[in-house]
Amino acid sequence: MRERIEYWLVVAVARTMGRLPRALARGLVGILTAILYRVLGRLRHVGERNLELAMPELPRPDRARILRTLFRNLGWQLVEFCRMPRYTPENTSKWIRTEGLEHYSAAEAQGKGVLVLTGHLGAWELSGFYHSLMGHPMGVVIRRLDNRLLDEYVNNVRTLRGNRILHKGDFARGLLTAMHAGQTVAILMDTNMTPPQGVFVRFFGIEACTASGLARVALKTSAAVLPGFLMWEEQERKYVLRFGPALKFIKTGDTENDILAATQQCNDVLESWIRRYPDQWLWIHRRWKTRPTGAPSLY
């Protein structure tokens, strides 16, 4: 019963949000997230601690500004998700544009599959959806929601324009199958992991347990790996879907060291994008929760 009540409440909110004019919905959510920033002290404190760890040089007022803007951006992403069933190439053309698509096209043309390195940065839900909307469907690796009905509802929205869902429980096999078929899969690679799925490499100079699956599959299949993010550009008042140049992983014959080096390379790329857009990354996630053996907790 609780599962159904949660489902119908979420669906009712999503449908209401989807019917409102986009500017009005974003404005209302902006007010709500400003309140939540004050009310959700636990999440705010996690964000403050992460910023203290990653960017100790930032003054406290700058950290607070980053977190307030992050909360607003998360609210905006909720609005976009609620409205995604209504989106078409025509009605999104005025506020979304693409940059660096030639990098993606070149990677796809190699025929060995494409792994899009991405994270909880910018509008990540809208990113894959928009890419499929423009004729480039992809696989998206996700974790199942605890509520089975909500999980089905959310995934139905994600796949409206041809995207495919790959569940983390079948992560390795699904990735290998997709790469052998020359398909594209986007992987959010910026969350805390635990061994053996994760390996310890640096992230903002701190050892962070990081998913190694992308590196393992890329080294095994020679699939192309390139960064891709949908970022909000305040001056343009637009989202820009950007693809960077493909990464070059080196094979030395030492498989485990090659995986570590490739995973470190991915973290370096993610860090560079987060430093460029610090108020659009999910600082409220405990990224450094898993510690190396014997290391003290950071939270």
MOLIN-V340226 format. One record per residue. N is the residue number from 0. RES is the residue in one letter. SS is DSSP state (~ for helix, > for strand, _ for the rest). Layout:
BEGIN
[[N,RES,SS] [N,RES,SS]]
END
This chain:
BEGIN
[[0,M,_] [1,R,~] [2,E,~] [3,R,~] [4,I,~] [5,E,~] [6,Y,~] [7,W,~] [8,L,~] [9,V,~] [10,V,~] [11,A,~] [12,V,~] [13,A,~] [14,R,~] [15,T,~] [16,M,~] [17,G,~] [18,R,~] [19,L,_] [20,P,_] [21,R,~] [22,A,~] [23,L,~] [24,A,~] [25,R,~] [26,G,~] [27,L,~] [28,V,~] [29,G,~] [30,I,~] [31,L,~] [32,T,~] [33,A,~] [34,I,~] [35,L,~] [36,Y,~] [37,R,~] [38,V,~] [39,L,_] [40,G,~] [41,R,~] [42,L,~] [43,R,~] [44,H,~] [45,V,~] [46,G,~] [47,E,~] [48,R,~] [49,N,~] [50,L,~] [51,E,~] [52,L,~] [53,A,~] [54,M,_] [55,P,_] [56,E,_] [57,L,_] [58,P,_] [59,R,~] [60,P,~] [61,D,~] [62,R,~] [63,A,~] [64,R,~] [65,I,~] [66,L,~] [67,R,~] [68,T,~] [69,L,~] [70,F,~] [71,R,~] [72,N,~] [73,L,~] [74,G,~] [75,W,~] [76,Q,~] [77,L,~] [78,V,~] [79,E,~] [80,F,~] [81,C,~] [82,R,~] [83,M,~] [84,P,~] [85,R,~] [86,Y,_] [87,T,_] [88,P,~] [89,E,~] [90,N,~] [91,T,~] [92,S,_] [93,K,_] [94,W,_] [95,I,>] [96,R,>] [97,T,>] [98,E,>] [99,G,_] [100,L,~] [101,E,~] [102,H,~] [103,Y,~] [104,S,~] [105,A,~] [106,A,~] [107,E,~] [108,A,~] [109,Q,_] [110,G,_] [111,K,_] [112,G,_] [113,V,>] [114,L,>] [115,V,>] [116,L,>] [117,T,>] [118,G,_] [119,H,_] [120,L,>] [121,G,_] [122,A,_] [123,W,~] [124,E,~] [125,L,~] [126,S,~] [127,G,~] [128,F,~] [129,Y,~] [130,H,~] [131,S,~] [132,L,~] [133,M,_] [134,G,_] [135,H,_] [136,P,_] [137,M,_] [138,G,>] [139,V,>] [140,V,>] [141,I,>] [142,R,_] [143,R,_] [144,L,_] [145,D,_] [146,N,_] [147,R,~] [148,L,~] [149,L,~] [150,D,~] [151,E,~] [152,Y,~] [153,V,~] [154,N,~] [155,N,~] [156,V,~] [157,R,~] [158,T,_] [159,L,_] [160,R,_] [161,G,_] [162,N,_] [163,R,>] [164,I,>] [165,L,>] [166,H,>] [167,K,~] [168,G,~] [169,D,~] [170,F,~] [171,A,~] [172,R,~] [173,G,~] [174,L,~] [175,L,~] [176,T,~] [177,A,~] [178,M,~] [179,H,~] [180,A,_] [181,G,_] [182,Q,_] [183,T,>] [184,V,>] [185,A,>] [186,I,>] [187,L,>] [188,M,_] [189,D,_] [190,T,_] [191,N,_] [192,M,_] [193,T,_] [194,P,_] [195,P,_] [196,Q,_] [197,G,>] [198,V,>] [199,F,>] [200,V,>] [201,R,>] [202,F,>] [203,F,_] [204,G,_] [205,I,>] [206,E,>] [207,A,>] [208,C,>] [209,T,>] [210,A,>] [211,S,_] [212,G,~] [213,L,~] [214,A,~] [215,R,~] [216,V,~] [217,A,~] [218,L,~] [219,K,~] [220,T,~] [221,S,_] [222,A,_] [223,A,>] [224,V,>] [225,L,>] [226,P,>] [227,G,>] [228,F,>] [229,L,>] [230,M,>] [231,W,>] [232,E,>] [233,E,_] [234,Q,_] [235,E,_] [236,R,_] [237,K,>] [238,Y,>] [239,V,>] [240,L,>] [241,R,>] [242,F,>] [243,G,>] [244,P,>] [245,A,>] [246,L,_] [247,K,_] [248,F,_] [249,I,_] [250,K,_] [251,T,_] [252,G,_] [253,D,_] [254,T,~] [255,E,~] [256,N,~] [257,D,~] [258,I,~] [259,L,~] [260,A,~] [261,A,~] [262,T,~] [263,Q,~] [264,Q,~] [265,C,~] [266,N,~] [267,D,~] [268,V,~] [269,L,~] [270,E,~] [271,S,~] [272,W,~] [273,I,~] [274,R,~] [275,R,~] [276,Y,_] [277,P,~] [278,D,~] [279,Q,~] [280,W,>] [281,L,_] [282,W,_] [283,I,_] [284,H,_] [285,R,_] [286,R,_] [287,W,_] [288,K,_] [289,T,_] [290,R,_] [291,P,_] [292,T,_] [293,G,_] [294,A,_] [295,P,_] [296,S,_] [297,L,_] [298,Y,_]]
END
